[in-house]
Amino acid sequence: MTTAPADWRDRVIAVVGCGGLGVPAAWTLALAGARQLRLIDDDVVELSNLHRQVRYREADVGAPKAACLAAALQRRFSGLQVDVRRARLTAASAPALLADAAAVFEGSDDAVCKFEVNDRVVAAWAGGPGPRVGVIAAAVARRGQWMVLTPAGACYRCLFEAPPPPESLATCETAGVLGPVVGHVGAAAARALVAELMGRPDPARSALVRWEAGAYRRTEVRPASDCGCGVARPTFGLRRPD
């Protein structure tokens, strides 16, 4: 099932989070032929970022990440249009930030943001504005994971019902992360998004793909009968997997 127009390269693809995952994701999308990227991030480059956010330089420290990444992309890819939004994606800002996007890559370190992106995609399935296909990615320590969202599969809430308490989460700040891990996970998750945009179902569709120490593990996610995304697709009648 094709989840985006055949001319997806000319549509807006949003990248939420311009850190360790968003940098390789944006690069992968541009290499695949995307011509319009929207970079959404409210943070600035810090010296501690440089080991894993390899497109930034010491000279960029203190500057907005989205603007620095946009400049690096445009130096490399002539003709690429990059829309910089120095903003934090929240329930209030998400409709405006994503309304005209065809697809979205979510690679922030904010669990709440991941659910907001998921909910905007699900709303588009029901006929609202915004991206109908997306990927949600995460990485910490030596491992990473991603899941592709399409109208033909489950949503993020079918797997995780709600964001966990912030204090229960390990983050790059608290647990650290290896630079090569975010590079691989960000690129692999973006490649999965490109596959869906090209009408080639990816193994991460309706599944959580985990990567650690060079090994992949795929866990199928079935649409949950008690998940709100069923409103968009009344035929959902499957149970959450045990």
C-alpha positions, -999 to +999 in steps of 0.1 A: +000+000+000+014+034-010+012+057+020+023+090+003+020+105-032+044+093-059+060+127-059+070+124-023+104+140-030+086+173-036+066+172-004+076+185+030+092+160+053+095+171+089+124+161+111+116+166+147+148+168+168+181+178+152+204+158+175+221+124+174+192+108+155+179+138+135+213+147+119+218+113+102+181+111+094+180+144+076+212+135+057+197+101+047+165+118+035+184+143+014+206+115-001+174+096-010+161+126-030+140+146-006+138+182-018+119+199+010+129+193+047+115+210+077+139+209+107+121+214+141+143+219+172+145+245+199+179+235+213+215+248+207+247+229+200+267+220+230+303+208+232+291+175+247+270+169+216+299+168+191+309+132+195+275+119+183+261+149+163+289+148+137+277+176+113+283+202+140+316+218+147+332+235+177+324+268+159+287+259+161+286+256+199+259+279+212+241+282+179+207+268+171+209+231+160+182+234+133+199+264+116+234+248+118+221+215+103+202+234+076+234+253+066+254+220+064+227+203+043+225+232+018+262+233+014+261+196+004+228+194-015+222+221-041+186+229-046+175+214-013+149+236+004+152+236+042+126+252+064+140+259+099+116+260+128+133+269+161+105+255+182+096+227+206+069+204+193+041+202+218+004+196+218-001+233+211+025+237+184+023+204+166-007+213+144+010+243+128+044+226+126+032+195+109+000+206+091+014+206+055+040+178+060+037+145+040+058+126+064+076+130+097+107+116+114+106+119+152+141+116+168+139+138+199+148+127+234+114+137+247+089+109+253+059+132+253+070+146+219+069+111+204+033+107+215+024+141+201+038+132+167+020+098+168-013+115+175-009+140+147-002+111+123-033+092+136-054+124+132-043+125+096-055+089+091-089+101+101-088+128+075-072+157+093-042+177+081-007+165+086+016+136+078+000+102+072+032+083+075+060+087+101+087+070+120+095+073+157+131+065+167+150+064+200+185+054+211+204+053+244+236+036+255+244+009+230+210+003+215+183+019+195+148+012+181+123+026+156+087+020+144+070+031+112+035+045+114+012+040+084-026+037+079-021+000+072-006-007+106-005+000+143+003+033+160+028+040+188+000+040+214-009+004+204+026-005+218+030+021+246-002+035+259+011+067+273+044+085+281+061+070+312+071+093+341+102+113+331+122+101+361+118+065+349+135+070+316+172+066+307+183+094+284+215+102+265+222+127+293+218+102+321+229+070+305+251+082+276+251+069+241+277+058+217+281+080+187+280+052+161+247+039+176+227+071+169+243+074+135+232+039+125+198+041+141+190+075+127+200+065+092+182+031+094+150+046+106+150+073+079+157+046+053+126+028+066+106+060+062+118+064+026+109+029+018+073+035+029+071+068+009+082+049-021+054+023-016+078-004-004+066-018+030+094-018+055+099-044+082+094-017+108+058-011+096+035-020+125+066-034+143+093-023+167+127-029+153+155-030+179+192-028+171+220-036+195+256-048+190+250-053+153+219-075+157+183-067+148+152-079+165+117-073+152+086-074+174+053-072+156+028-047+170-009-054+163-035-026+163-050-026+198-088-027+200-087-002+229-064+023+212-078+056+201-063+051+166-092+027+160-115+057+155-096+064+123-100+028+112-132+012+125-121-022+112-096-025+140-106-054+161-073-069+171-060-073+206-027-059+219-001-086+217+010-102+250 
